[in-house]
Amino acid sequence: MQAKFRTMSENQENIQDVNQYMGADTIDIIVPDIPLPPEEPEKKEEVEDTVDGAFKFAFIGAGQGGSRIAETFHKLGYRKIGIINTAQQDLNGINVENKLCIGSGGAGKDRSVAKKCFSERRDDVLDFMRRSFGDDIDRVFVCAGAGGGSGAGTLVPLVETCQELHEAIGADSKKVGVILALPKYSEGRKVNANAHDTLKEACDLVKKGVVSPLIIIDNEKTSKIYSNVSVSNFWQTANMSMAGVFHLFNMTASKDSSYSSFDSSDYKSVLDSGIVVFGATPVPDWKDSISISRAVRGIAQTGSMSGGIDITTANTAGAILIGGKEVLDNVPQSNLDQAFDQLTRILSSGSVVHRGIYSGDKENLTVFTIIGGIASPQEKLDELMKLGDLEKAPLDKSS
């Protein structure tokens, strides 16, 4: 059979006929009818906390230590929570719904292994946080143990990813919070060396204005304060001692007071101040004019759960007094004012102390403090350097 060839002019006429038939002059290809899966609208459900607070915080726990901290907030009623780890078995024991494994077998106390795992799954982690938190967030907190591999190795890239999330959802704060747990001395050189490097990185991020607040839980100091607590309850007690006060300030800042209010602006100003410590103490002899002042001075000077902290460098604080009806009906206002003034005198010159007085459901008087704008804990860094058998970096003589 003899093939029939079209001339160039005939081909051009055919193309023009198709274009005219389709009613357009810009079609490049006619797509055949291919069966495609149906398009399903994206289902998006907002995550709601079961507690009321001035701010909607989200928590991402990294590693075993960070997972325990985030789980503690879950027990308090916060629901914008996600957990990541490089080992599936370390996720299994955490009672939180949203968990993501980014490795295979753990990091073995090696920060570089965890950092590599994170870099390979960074986009997955970002998507995971969006699903776990929803979009209605004021600030994300990264919770991590400074001495391990997974938490310590992912801290910096996780903070950067949280920044990206803040920008994507238009979060109120541009700063990312960090809750960092330091190890006990007995956990060994490698762990203490990791803790030194991780704490230094966190402090550097504070100086750059990326991280605030940085909340430090010193488990060596915590173990001495709660020396009688059983092994099975130690971590829960240590984490709740900080998380409980954190939550109380967030809850109180959303409520009116019949006496004097500590409002959301007060809380935000301290949370934006950099390194922060929390404290709490009962005042058994509240009728004594100096007992309240002594209690405030005690929790301020000891730095609560954080060792190696110099409170005198702080430039802002919040102090809340919560008392029963009998207490507030009988304690003189001058006694409370003396306690607030005591805190002001301890902090650096020109510091600001935000005050609040609330009636509570218990017939006692308790003082709660949050102190911020604290200088980097050089004493603790030097201590961890020695415990980790690290050499001190030489001074840069050119600077």
BATI-385330 format. One record per residue (C-alpha): residue number from 1; x, y, z. Coordinates in Angstrom, 3 decimals. Last residue first. Example, Ala and Ser with C-alpha at 12.3 -4.5 7.8 and 13.67 -1.06 7.14 Angstrom:
residues 2
- 2, 13.670, -1.060, 7.140
- 1, 12.300, -4.500, 7.800
//
This chain:
residues 399
- 399, 37.818, 40.600, 69.541
- 398, 41.172, 39.628, 68.017
- 397, 42.279, 37.846, 71.181
- 396, 39.594, 35.169, 70.758
- 395, 39.708, 33.403, 74.099
- 394, 40.614, 29.721, 74.045
- 393, 37.731, 27.215, 74.336
- 392, 37.716, 25.457, 77.691
- 391, 38.566, 21.805, 77.311
- 390, 35.799, 19.343, 78.007
- 389, 35.840, 16.648, 80.669
- 388, 32.040, 16.498, 80.676
- 387, 31.938, 17.205, 84.410
- 386, 34.292, 20.161, 83.951
- 385, 32.326, 21.604, 81.048
- 384, 29.080, 20.984, 82.935
- 383, 30.343, 23.064, 85.866
- 382, 31.587, 25.842, 83.595
- 381, 28.184, 25.976, 81.893
- 380, 26.424, 26.021, 85.291
- 379, 28.522, 28.952, 86.499
- 378, 28.030, 30.751, 83.196
- 377, 24.262, 30.687, 83.568
- 376, 23.493, 33.238, 80.797
- 375, 22.111, 36.449, 82.313
- 374, 18.514, 36.555, 83.564
- 373, 15.810, 38.574, 81.825
- 372, 13.162, 36.684, 83.721
- 371, 11.740, 35.785, 87.136
- 370, 8.449, 33.930, 87.570
- 369, 7.219, 33.710, 91.135
- 368, 4.478, 31.965, 93.095
- 367, 3.805, 32.675, 96.793
- 366, 1.311, 30.576, 98.727
- 365, -1.001, 31.570, 101.584
- 364, -3.322, 29.088, 103.257
- 363, -7.013, 28.284, 103.505
- 362, -7.291, 26.583, 100.116
- 361, -9.782, 27.563, 97.393
- 360, -7.869, 30.655, 96.368
- 359, -8.265, 34.416, 96.471
- 358, -5.889, 36.256, 94.183
- 357, -3.158, 38.889, 94.532
- 356, -1.048, 39.796, 91.492
- 355, 2.084, 41.807, 90.943
- 354, 4.366, 42.579, 88.009
- 353, 7.929, 43.341, 89.126
- 352, 10.010, 45.645, 86.920
- 351, 13.800, 45.964, 87.156
- 350, 15.577, 49.329, 87.162
- 349, 18.578, 48.027, 89.101
- 348, 18.945, 44.254, 89.019
- 347, 16.733, 41.953, 91.068
- 346, 16.901, 41.407, 94.832
- 345, 15.443, 44.825, 95.717
- 344, 12.369, 44.239, 93.531
- 343, 11.710, 40.895, 95.215
- 342, 11.736, 42.479, 98.661
- 341, 9.391, 45.221, 97.442
- 340, 6.827, 42.559, 96.533
- 339, 7.110, 41.028, 99.997
- 338, 6.882, 44.423, 101.709
- 337, 3.713, 45.175, 99.740
- 336, 2.176, 41.950, 101.002
- 335, 2.884, 42.848, 104.630
- 334, 1.561, 46.396, 104.069
- 333, -1.735, 44.980, 102.830
- 332, -2.300, 43.541, 106.309
- 331, -3.277, 39.846, 106.486
- 330, -6.706, 39.358, 108.023
- 329, -9.382, 39.053, 105.349
- 328, -6.842, 37.780, 102.828
- 327, -5.857, 34.919, 105.109
- 326, -9.396, 33.992, 106.141
- 325, -10.527, 33.943, 102.513
- 324, -7.710, 31.684, 101.360
- 323, -4.580, 33.055, 99.790
- 322, -2.832, 33.282, 96.436
- 321, 0.119, 35.669, 96.116
- 320, 1.442, 36.097, 92.589
- 319, 4.843, 37.500, 91.700
- 318, 5.995, 38.355, 88.199
- 317, 9.523, 39.316, 87.304
- 316, 11.729, 41.557, 85.196
- 315, 15.369, 42.634, 84.958
- 314, 17.248, 39.583, 86.207
- 313, 21.015, 39.867, 86.896
- 312, 20.523, 39.482, 90.669
- 311, 18.914, 36.107, 90.037
- 310, 22.249, 34.517, 89.150
- 309, 21.415, 30.987, 87.975
- 308, 23.863, 28.128, 88.552
- 307, 21.087, 25.737, 89.510
- 306, 17.552, 25.968, 88.171
- 305, 14.580, 24.353, 89.935
- 304, 13.881, 27.277, 92.301
- 303, 16.419, 30.044, 91.767
- 302, 17.647, 29.746, 95.358
- 301, 17.699, 33.514, 95.824
- 300, 14.232, 34.108, 94.448
- 299, 12.602, 31.207, 96.283
- 298, 14.046, 32.375, 99.614
- 297, 13.512, 36.092, 99.154
- 296, 9.838, 35.565, 98.434
- 295, 9.459, 33.350, 101.509
- 294, 11.330, 35.824, 103.723
- 293, 9.099, 38.660, 102.539
- 292, 6.030, 36.592, 103.379
- 291, 7.357, 35.731, 106.828
- 290, 8.291, 39.333, 107.689
- 289, 4.975, 40.595, 109.096
- 288, 4.152, 37.322, 110.873
- 287, 0.477, 36.527, 110.343
- 286, 1.408, 34.440, 107.262
- 285, 3.144, 31.820, 109.365
- 284, 2.868, 28.899, 106.940
- 283, 3.943, 30.794, 103.814
- 282, 3.989, 28.178, 101.050
- 281, 6.642, 28.257, 98.307
- 280, 6.736, 28.493, 94.522
- 279, 9.386, 29.246, 91.917
- 278, 9.801, 29.640, 88.179
- 277, 12.942, 30.579, 86.261
- 276, 13.320, 32.512, 82.995
- 275, 16.094, 33.105, 80.465
- 274, 14.975, 35.534, 77.742
- 273, 12.605, 38.448, 78.491
- 272, 9.709, 37.584, 76.169
- 271, 8.043, 35.291, 78.717
- 270, 8.319, 38.081, 81.301
- 269, 6.573, 40.633, 79.079
- 268, 3.999, 38.031, 78.037
- 267, 2.948, 37.385, 81.630
- 266, 2.418, 41.063, 82.395
- 265, 0.499, 41.550, 79.133
- 264, -1.697, 38.562, 80.042
- 263, -2.713, 40.078, 83.391
- 262, -1.557, 39.776, 86.995
- 261, -4.551, 41.303, 88.749
- 260, -4.830, 42.932, 92.180
- 259, -7.598, 42.427, 94.773
- 258, -10.895, 41.045, 93.507
- 257, -8.932, 39.421, 90.700
- 256, -9.930, 38.793, 87.110
- 255, -8.731, 35.713, 85.258
- 254, -6.696, 35.091, 82.086
- 253, -3.297, 35.810, 83.661
- 252, -4.163, 33.339, 86.428
- 251, -4.352, 30.422, 83.976
- 250, -1.041, 31.190, 82.299
- 249, 0.618, 31.829, 85.672
- 248, -0.808, 28.575, 87.083
- 247, 0.308, 26.678, 83.980
- 246, 3.944, 27.700, 84.375
- 245, 3.696, 26.913, 88.110
- 244, 2.462, 23.386, 87.336
- 243, 4.974, 22.886, 84.533
- 242, 7.938, 23.618, 86.805
- 241, 7.196, 21.414, 89.806
- 240, 5.357, 19.076, 87.422
- 239, 8.600, 18.194, 85.632
- 238, 10.495, 17.273, 88.792
- 237, 7.559, 15.408, 90.318
- 236, 6.888, 13.381, 87.155
- 235, 10.583, 12.610, 86.834
- 234, 10.889, 11.480, 90.474
- 233, 7.746, 9.341, 90.763
- 232, 9.154, 5.892, 89.915
- 231, 12.446, 6.620, 91.688
- 230, 10.658, 7.498, 94.928
- 229, 10.598, 11.081, 96.249
- 228, 12.580, 11.611, 99.453
- 227, 15.341, 13.671, 97.815
- 226, 12.876, 16.148, 96.339
- 225, 15.011, 19.280, 96.770
- 224, 18.220, 17.318, 96.229
- 223, 16.977, 15.568, 93.085
- 222, 15.741, 18.917, 91.745
- 221, 19.226, 20.383, 92.021
- 220, 20.735, 17.611, 89.947
- 219, 17.690, 17.668, 87.667
- 218, 18.306, 21.286, 86.663
- 217, 15.211, 22.395, 84.775
- 216, 16.043, 25.409, 82.601
- 215, 13.360, 27.588, 81.013
- 214, 14.484, 29.561, 77.974
- 213, 11.713, 32.053, 77.259
- 212, 12.359, 33.181, 74.701
- 211, 14.409, 31.836, 71.806
- 210, 15.265, 33.655, 68.563
- 209, 16.489, 36.958, 70.021
- 208, 20.100, 36.263, 69.073
- 207, 21.106, 36.242, 72.742
- 206, 18.421, 33.626, 73.457
- 205, 19.692, 31.474, 70.578
- 204, 23.190, 31.670, 72.097
- 203, 21.764, 30.492, 75.432
- 202, 20.198, 27.467, 73.715
- 201, 23.464, 26.605, 71.957
- 200, 25.341, 26.859, 75.268
- 199, 22.789, 24.603, 76.952
- 198, 23.193, 22.036, 74.175
- 197, 26.998, 22.045, 74.316
- 196, 27.106, 21.734, 78.091
- 195, 24.375, 19.086, 78.193
- 194, 26.156, 16.974, 75.586
- 193, 29.331, 17.120, 77.681
- 192, 27.292, 16.147, 80.753
- 191, 25.859, 13.117, 78.928
- 190, 29.252, 12.030, 77.630
- 189, 30.903, 12.438, 81.010
- 188, 28.450, 10.407, 83.053
- 187, 24.869, 10.333, 84.323
- 186, 25.961, 10.807, 87.938
- 185, 26.037, 14.596, 87.685
- 184, 22.294, 14.659, 87.064
- 183, 21.116, 15.835, 83.680
- 182, 19.847, 19.255, 82.526
- 181, 16.249, 19.603, 81.305
- 180, 15.593, 22.315, 78.710
- 179, 12.252, 24.022, 78.165
- 178, 12.524, 26.200, 75.051
- 177, 10.101, 28.879, 73.846
- 176, 10.138, 30.102, 70.263
- 175, 10.070, 33.813, 69.480
- 174, 8.027, 35.465, 66.723
- 173, 4.994, 35.587, 68.977
- 172, 1.399, 36.148, 67.863
- 171, 1.533, 33.281, 65.395
- 170, 0.927, 34.086, 61.716
- 169, 0.338, 30.456, 60.705
- 168, 3.287, 30.153, 58.303
- 167, 5.535, 32.511, 60.276
- 166, 5.133, 30.593, 63.531
- 165, 5.664, 27.309, 61.656
- 164, 8.948, 28.553, 60.209
- 163, 10.049, 29.598, 63.679
- 162, 9.086, 26.127, 64.888
- 161, 11.349, 24.672, 62.188
- 160, 14.261, 26.819, 63.411
- 159, 13.636, 25.688, 66.999
- 158, 13.624, 22.070, 65.787
- 157, 16.907, 22.607, 63.937
- 156, 18.485, 23.872, 67.204
- 155, 17.051, 21.243, 69.570
- 154, 17.403, 18.163, 67.368
- 153, 20.720, 16.884, 68.678
- 152, 19.993, 17.557, 72.343
- 151, 16.598, 15.865, 72.273
- 150, 17.614, 12.799, 70.269
- 149, 21.103, 12.321, 71.697
- 148, 20.777, 12.690, 75.438
- 147, 22.127, 15.268, 77.884
- 146, 20.090, 18.379, 77.156
- 145, 16.661, 16.798, 77.586
- 144, 14.218, 18.571, 75.339
- 143, 10.946, 20.504, 75.261
- 142, 10.461, 22.927, 72.350
- 141, 7.731, 25.439, 73.170
- 140, 5.478, 26.873, 70.457
- 139, 3.825, 30.278, 70.886
- 138, 0.436, 31.937, 70.317
- 137, -1.197, 29.067, 68.457
- 136, -4.508, 28.733, 66.575
- 135, -3.196, 26.917, 63.506
- 134, -3.654, 23.305, 64.537
- 133, -1.174, 21.768, 66.967
- 132, -0.782, 18.104, 66.015
- 131, -1.525, 18.452, 62.299
- 130, 0.740, 21.490, 61.830
- 129, 3.397, 19.843, 64.010
- 128, 3.405, 16.695, 61.870
- 127, 3.661, 18.744, 58.671
- 126, 6.762, 20.478, 60.077
- 125, 8.215, 17.154, 61.226
- 124, 7.657, 15.615, 57.785
- 123, 9.402, 18.581, 56.162
- 122, 12.391, 18.095, 58.477
- 121, 12.684, 14.339, 57.931
- 120, 16.202, 14.059, 56.491
- 119, 17.458, 16.999, 58.535
- 118, 16.010, 15.405, 61.675
- 117, 17.836, 12.130, 61.206
- 116, 21.083, 14.037, 60.648
- 115, 20.612, 16.028, 63.860
- 114, 19.862, 12.836, 65.769
- 113, 23.092, 11.219, 64.580
- 112, 25.098, 14.387, 65.334
- 111, 23.832, 14.521, 68.918
- 110, 25.205, 11.075, 69.744
- 109, 23.717, 9.794, 73.023
- 108, 22.910, 6.487, 71.226
- 107, 20.800, 8.183, 68.545
- 106, 17.857, 5.791, 68.479
- 105, 17.014, 2.560, 66.662
- 104, 15.589, 3.768, 63.386
- 103, 14.969, 7.472, 63.060
- 102, 12.248, 10.122, 62.737
- 101, 9.567, 8.461, 64.880
- 100, 6.472, 10.644, 65.220
- 99, 3.964, 10.806, 68.068
- 98, 0.567, 12.517, 68.393
- 97, -1.712, 10.848, 70.967
- 96, 0.298, 11.347, 74.145
- 95, 0.815, 8.706, 76.834
- 94, 4.554, 8.201, 76.347
- 93, 5.707, 4.586, 76.833
- 92, 5.707, 3.706, 73.140
- 91, 7.761, 6.694, 72.038
- 90, 11.053, 5.376, 73.417
- 89, 10.434, 2.066, 71.642
- 88, 10.103, 3.896, 68.312
- 87, 13.622, 5.330, 68.470
- 86, 14.705, 8.615, 66.840
- 85, 12.138, 10.600, 68.794
- 84, 9.325, 13.063, 68.217
- 83, 6.355, 14.008, 70.422
- 82, 3.505, 16.387, 69.619
- 81, 1.268, 18.539, 71.810
- 80, -1.486, 21.072, 71.222
- 79, -3.648, 19.353, 73.863
- 78, -2.865, 21.162, 77.106
- 77, -4.971, 19.761, 79.952
- 76, -2.517, 19.499, 82.854
- 75, -1.752, 15.880, 81.960
- 74, -0.762, 17.041, 78.468
- 73, 1.639, 19.517, 80.057
- 72, 3.320, 16.606, 81.834
- 71, 3.503, 14.679, 78.546
- 70, 5.509, 17.546, 77.069
- 69, 8.037, 17.249, 79.907
- 68, 8.229, 13.469, 79.598
- 67, 8.753, 13.704, 75.846
- 66, 11.554, 16.234, 76.329
- 65, 13.433, 13.835, 78.582
- 64, 12.960, 10.881, 76.244
- 63, 13.851, 12.677, 73.024
- 62, 12.096, 15.718, 71.575
- 61, 8.813, 17.083, 72.966
- 60, 6.887, 19.622, 70.896
- 59, 4.613, 21.826, 72.994
- 58, 1.936, 24.256, 71.829
- 57, 0.760, 27.264, 73.836
- 56, -2.553, 29.039, 73.560
- 55, -2.229, 32.050, 75.818
- 54, -4.256, 33.578, 78.667
- 53, -5.330, 30.137, 79.781
- 52, -8.400, 27.951, 79.974
- 51, -7.992, 24.197, 80.217
- 50, -9.209, 21.329, 78.002
- 49, -7.101, 22.537, 75.097
- 48, -8.598, 22.588, 71.606
- 47, -7.014, 21.311, 68.396
- 46, -8.664, 22.828, 65.315
- 45, -9.936, 20.323, 62.769
- 44, -8.912, 20.517, 59.143
- 43, -10.243, 18.078, 56.578
- 42, -8.788, 18.795, 53.157
- 41, -11.467, 18.490, 50.486
- 40, -11.328, 15.191, 48.605
- 39, -10.578, 15.158, 44.895
- 38, -11.780, 11.950, 43.291
- 37, -9.107, 9.527, 42.029
- 36, -8.456, 9.937, 38.299
- 35, -9.772, 7.867, 35.349
- 34, -8.067, 9.153, 32.170
- 33, -10.220, 10.835, 29.497
- 32, -7.599, 11.862, 26.951
- 31, -5.900, 15.271, 27.185
- 30, -5.789, 17.238, 23.914
- 29, -2.424, 18.980, 23.779
- 28, -0.963, 22.438, 23.250
- 27, -4.146, 24.477, 23.357
- 26, -3.570, 28.242, 22.915
- 25, -5.859, 29.174, 19.955
- 24, -9.144, 28.350, 21.577
- 23, -12.662, 27.194, 20.618
- 22, -11.857, 23.483, 20.625
- 21, -13.127, 23.111, 17.030
- 20, -11.203, 26.198, 15.955
- 19, -8.045, 24.754, 17.453
- 18, -8.654, 21.400, 15.761
- 17, -9.271, 23.052, 12.298
- 16, -6.122, 25.172, 12.718
- 15, -4.101, 22.055, 13.380
- 14, -5.526, 20.414, 10.207
- 13, -4.772, 23.503, 8.066
- 12, -1.171, 23.464, 9.307
- 11, -0.851, 19.809, 8.350
- 10, -2.233, 20.500, 4.813
- 9, 0.236, 23.380, 4.340
- 8, 3.122, 21.133, 5.332
- 7, 2.062, 18.545, 2.715
- 6, 0.484, 15.348, 3.831
- 5, 2.005, 12.021, 2.852
- 4, -0.067, 9.055, 1.703
- 3, 1.665, 5.736, 2.005
- 2, 1.364, 3.339, -0.946
- 1, 0.000, 0.000, 0.000
//
